[in-house]
């Protein structure tokens, strides 16, 4: 197994040092360490590749709790292989694959298939998310225990794309997953309040004649679910929080000591609903882009820990599903390859989060919520060598055509973003080197 | 004028007044034995209708034909929303046939905007009604009708009454009438006014009786009975009692006040037959004016600076 010596690298933005990755673990840290350092095991190599880490920040491998890999069923949009390649390029070493595939990941068989495809692809670890209800239909619980006990060891369950809107069903799901330390990740969207909804409900939706998706439809479900989670003593995770009011509700629930976690998506941190004025459905996403006040509340919530994590909601769609009129277009946008840059732009550069904070929000915390043992660990000697090297000093213009995703629906095409992932290591093996897949 | 007419907001006051003046000139054609001008000879206008709307389509068709344009009617009922050919492929087909202007009616808000700005077609795009967004030529013909009856619209009070939430006519009228200096009041039950209407620069009211005595124009909007199934109002009868224009309410109007309706009317719902057929009603005249206004729009978009009126066509949206 090859070894990598990263010299003069700043771990979490700290003083530059040298970092040795060998035998799948962080073998040594400190100025002047070399390939011979601590090479006691017979299998250890005493040579390897040296990477000049000057100006680079080393972060623990990123963990995405919310990725759509589309396989099985929509291999025209993304496959486990293409999606995990995009993930590696974005600095991720683990992704959670959402359940809304065709067929839905609501049985042990489907989650094991996705899990195996991830292992075969090898670009990052794939943790399948199981559907809460059969076929995402919101009527009957899927076999949550069978998925938990399967080879895929599912711990996160979600009907994402649809809300578990039935209060009794949500209560039962929250209770049931306690048996295997699971968590329900809720797509908070009151269905009756959002029939035909196309964009954030506000001044612009009224003017554009696009049916509004009101903030209250998200907030009402989050409030209810927080109360339910508290009542039955379960873990609740709130997907893609998008409104200032939702942040306030989650903050209040945490203050009360309830076991609630929440995620924000990069696009909700950066983009606002005025982009809908173009009628270009590249900006159509669910929940929709909100107002400037909402993005600011999300940033503040992510800074103070109300929002625990950043999750991408990477949602690939084939070209024809975006090259059409707004109402006919699919919801969703790519996110894996741009997430870290957007977090830098919206959180790090304005001073809201330091690199240790980024590690917490994009690696440690998502791994904790997903109960993933091998990821989300600090870069310390002996820890699995899941590491990303990131250059925050450069700026780049996003080129949709160069994405590793099979889809091209990035809302950032042509936009200049800060930072670049230089290398990603999965258990000491480079998946990305010099910004390219290995 | 811009190259496309997608929204009433695309029109400056000068643009709008140019359309009205041009329409006035063209309207006189209707009284001549030969109702045809050679202005657009050799040009092709495509009526691309994804929604049924016979009245709007024949109005555009008559307008284009009176200007000697070739007209192709393309009725593509069932958009890409319902498994038909996509908007893009339809547009590419029309482009390949050499359309100079595409008049598009579509159920999806923003569809004409996509057609104009996605690089699918090079022709001028005229919005003939998109979803619940806009219907700018309707607003122009409404303004034209008001202008013919009342003169300049500065300071004139226009009450627009009914289902504002779902009405593209209300949106376009609110924009255009303000551009022309009128004071607009939108009257509806609170459920049928869009969120954020306080930013439209118009007055709003829930009380029709309070608005009528001051109005110079009362424009009634079509209200679909089915809206009551989505709880926008309890029953059709209650709607009519509170927001319908009947003979009793008509007697509250000033002598010069005109009553308008973009059609098709639901008689007995938003307007009673005696009002619709009264002397104040200019509803039939709106239809006549629609042809003249659409002639003016097609003429100004397609033939530019030359000809009857002298316009400056500048390309504002490359």
HADDOCK unambig.tbl for C-alpha pairs under 7 A between the chains (distance, minus, plus):
assign (segid A and resid 202 and name CA) (segid B and resid 195 and name CA) 5.73 0.50 0.50
assign (segid A and resid 202 and name CA) (segid B and resid 196 and name CA) 5.66 0.50 0.50
assign (segid A and resid 203 and name CA) (segid B and resid 195 and name CA) 6.11 0.50 0.50
assign (segid A and resid 203 and name CA) (segid B and resid 196 and name CA) 4.00 0.50 0.50
assign (segid A and resid 203 and name CA) (segid B and resid 197 and name CA) 6.78 0.50 0.50
assign (segid A and resid 203 and name CA) (segid B and resid 199 and name CA) 6.93 0.50 0.50
assign (segid A and resid 206 and name CA) (segid B and resid 194 and name CA) 5.28 0.50 0.50
assign (segid A and resid 206 and name CA) (segid B and resid 195 and name CA) 5.97 0.50 0.50
assign (segid A and resid 206 and name CA) (segid B and resid 196 and name CA) 6.52 0.50 0.50
assign (segid A and resid 208 and name CA) (segid B and resid 109 and name CA) 7.00 0.50 0.50
assign (segid A and resid 208 and name CA) (segid B and resid 133 and name CA) 5.43 0.50 0.50
assign (segid A and resid 209 and name CA) (segid B and resid 109 and name CA) 5.94 0.50 0.50
assign (segid A and resid 209 and name CA) (segid B and resid 131 and name CA) 6.99 0.50 0.50
assign (segid A and resid 209 and name CA) (segid B and resid 132 and name CA) 4.64 0.50 0.50
assign (segid A and resid 209 and name CA) (segid B and resid 133 and name CA) 4.11 0.50 0.50
assign (segid A and resid 210 and name CA) (segid B and resid 109 and name CA) 6.29 0.50 0.50
assign (segid A and resid 279 and name CA) (segid B and resid 110 and name CA) 5.78 0.50 0.50
assign (segid A and resid 279 and name CA) (segid B and resid 113 and name CA) 6.99 0.50 0.50
assign (segid A and resid 279 and name CA) (segid B and resid 114 and name CA) 6.65 0.50 0.50
assign (segid A and resid 324 and name CA) (segid B and resid 87 and name CA) 6.50 0.50 0.50
assign (segid A and resid 324 and name CA) (segid B and resid 88 and name CA) 6.46 0.50 0.50
assign (segid A and resid 325 and name CA) (segid B and resid 108 and name CA) 6.88 0.50 0.50
assign (segid A and resid 325 and name CA) (segid B and resid 110 and name CA) 6.85 0.50 0.50
assign (segid A and resid 325 and name CA) (segid B and resid 111 and name CA) 5.18 0.50 0.50
assign (segid A and resid 325 and name CA) (segid B and resid 114 and name CA) 6.22 0.50 0.50
assign (segid A and resid 326 and name CA) (segid B and resid 110 and name CA) 6.99 0.50 0.50
assign (segid A and resid 327 and name CA) (segid B and resid 108 and name CA) 5.92 0.50 0.50
assign (segid A and resid 328 and name CA) (segid B and resid 80 and name CA) 6.74 0.50 0.50
assign (segid A and resid 328 and name CA) (segid B and resid 81 and name CA) 5.27 0.50 0.50
